C-alpha cells in the first residue's frame, strides 16, 4: 500500500491533538519544572508537525487545504501516558510511510522525534 496524503493528515491531526492536550496539562501542572517541560514539549510538537507536513507536501507533490486538518484528541490524560501514546503513533506512522529510501527525509524527522520522546521521558523524572 502506498503512502498517501490522507495518511499524513491523520498523523498531523493526531499531532494537533497532542498540542491541545499539552496545553491542558501545562495549565494544570503543580510545579514549575513540569510546567516548563510541557511548554518545551509543546513547542517541539508544533515544530515536528510543521516539518512532517512540509516534507509530505514536497514528497507527494500536494498541498493541504483549509479544513483538511482535524484535531484528533489522544486517549492520554497525563504527560507519561501521552508520551507513550505519541511513541506508538510515531512507530505506526513510520510503518505507514514504509520505503525508508524513498521517504528517508520523513523517516529522519520521525527518528528525531523518537529521540526527543526518549529525552522527555527522562526529563519528566527529574524534580
MARVEX-385017 format. One record per residue (C-alpha): residue in three letters; x, y, z; residue number from 1. Coordinates in steps of 0.05 Angstrom, whole numbers, plus 32768, in hexadecimal, padded with zeros to 4 digits. Each point is the difference from the previous one (the first is absolute). Layout:
BEGIN
> voza,xx,yy,zz,dovex
> ALA,X,Y,Z,NUM
...
// end
This chain:
BEGIN
> voza,xx,yy,zz,dovex
> UNK,8000,8000,8000,1
> UNK,801B,8044,7FEC,2
> UNK,8007,803A,8032,3
> UNK,7FCA,8034,7FF4,4
> UNK,7FED,8047,8011,5
> UNK,7FC8,7FE4,802B,6
> UNK,8033,7FD8,8029,7
> UNK,8027,803F,800D,8
> UNK,7FC2,8028,8013,9
> UNK,7FEC,7FCA,8032,10
> UNK,8045,8005,8022,11
> UNK,8000,804C,7FFE,12
> UNK,7FBA,8001,801D,13
> UNK,801A,7FD5,8039,14
> UNK,8039,8031,800A,15
> UNK,7FCD,8038,8006,16
> UNK,7FDE,7FD6,8037,17
> UNK,8042,7FF9,8025,18
> UNK,8009,804C,7FFC,19
> UNK,7FBB,800A,801E,20
> UNK,800C,7FCD,8037,21
> UNK,8043,801E,8011,22
> UNK,7FE0,8044,800A,23
> UNK,7FCF,7FE4,8032,24
> UNK,8038,7FDA,8024,25
> UNK,802A,8040,7FFF,26
> UNK,7FC8,8028,8022,27
> UNK,7FF3,7FCA,8034,28
> UNK,8047,7FF2,8017,29
> UNK,8011,800A,8049,30
> UNK,804B,800D,7FFA,31
> UNK,802B,802E,7FD7,32
> UNK,802E,7FCC,7FE1,33
> UNK,7FC6,7FD7,7FE3,34
> UNK,7FDE,8041,7FEA,35
> UNK,803E,8014,7FD9,36
> UNK,800E,7FBA,7FE5,37
> UNK,7FB9,7FFA,7FE5,38
> UNK,8008,8044,7FDE,39
> UNK,8041,7FE9,7FE0,40
> UNK,7FE1,7FBF,7FE8,41
> UNK,7FC4,8025,7FE3,42
> UNK,802E,802F,7FDA,43
> UNK,8025,7FC5,7FE3,44
> UNK,7FC0,7FDB,7FEE,45
> UNK,7FEA,803C,7FD7,46
> UNK,8044,8002,7FDD,47
> UNK,7FFE,7FB6,7FF0,48
> UNK,7FB9,8007,7FE6,49
> UNK,8016,8037,7FD1,50
> UNK,803D,7FD9,7FE8,51
> UNK,7FD7,7FC1,7FF2,52
> UNK,7FCB,8029,7FDB,53
> UNK,8033,8024,7FD4,54
> UNK,8027,7FC0,7FF2,55
> UNK,7FC0,7FDC,7FED,56
> UNK,7FE9,8037,7FD2,57
> UNK,8045,8001,7FDF,58
> UNK,8005,7FB4,7FF8,59
> UNK,7FB8,7FF5,7FE9,60
> UNK,7FFD,8041,7FD7,61
> UNK,7FC0,8015,8022,62
> UNK,7FE4,8036,802C,63
> UNK,7FD4,7FFE,803E,64
> UNK,7FC3,802B,7FFB,65
> UNK,7FDC,802A,8034,66
> UNK,7FD4,7FD0,8027,67
> UNK,8028,7FC1,7FEE,68
> UNK,801F,7FFC,8045,69
> UNK,7FD4,7FE7,8039,70
> UNK,8013,7FFC,8049,71
> UNK,8002,7FB7,8018,72
> UNK,8006,7FFF,804B,73
> UNK,802B,7FC9,801F,74
> UNK,7FE4,7FD2,8036,75
> UNK,8038,8015,8030,76
> UNK,7FF2,802F,803A,77
> UNK,8046,8005,801E,78
> UNK,8044,8012,7FE5,79
> UNK,8019,7FB9,800C,80
> UNK,7FC7,7FDF,7FDB,81
> UNK,8002,8035,7FC9,82
> UNK,8049,7FF2,7FF1,83
> UNK,7FF1,7FB5,7FFB,84
> UNK,7FC6,800D,7FD1,85
> UNK,8029,8030,7FD6,86
> UNK,8038,7FCD,7FFA,87
> UNK,7FCE,7FCC,7FE8,88
> UNK,7FE3,8030,7FCD,89
> UNK,8045,8012,7FE5,90
> UNK,8013,7FB6,7FF8,91
> UNK,7FBE,7FF2,7FDB,92
> UNK,8009,803C,7FD4,93
> UNK,8047,7FEA,7FED,94
> UNK,7FE3,7FBC,7FED,95
> UNK,7FCA,8022,7FD7,96
> UNK,8034,802A,7FDB,97
> UNK,8028,7FC2,7FF0,98
> UNK,8039,8006,7FCE,99
> UNK,8039,801D,8029,100
> UNK,8027,8012,7FC1,101
> UNK,7FC8,8025,7FDC,102
> UNK,7FE9,8022,8040,103
> UNK,8043,8006,8024,104
> UNK,7FF6,8049,8011,105
> UNK,7FBE,7FF1,8022,106
> UNK,801D,7FC5,8025,107
> UNK,8039,802D,8018,108
> UNK,7FCE,8032,801C,109
> UNK,7FDA,7FC9,8024,110
> UNK,8041,7FE1,801A,111
> UNK,8011,8044,801E,112
> UNK,7FBB,8003,8020,113
> UNK,800B,7FBB,801E,114
> UNK,8043,8018,801C,115
> UNK,7FDD,803B,8020,116
> UNK,7FCA,7FD2,801D,117
> UNK,8037,7FD9,8023,118
> UNK,801E,8041,801A,119
> UNK,7FBC,8019,8018,120
> UNK,7FF4,7FBE,8024,121
> UNK,8041,800B,8025,122
> UNK,7FF5,804A,800E,123
> UNK,7FBB,7FF4,801D,124
> UNK,801F,7FD5,8037,125
> UNK,802C,8039,8019,126
> UNK,7FE7,802B,8039,127
// end
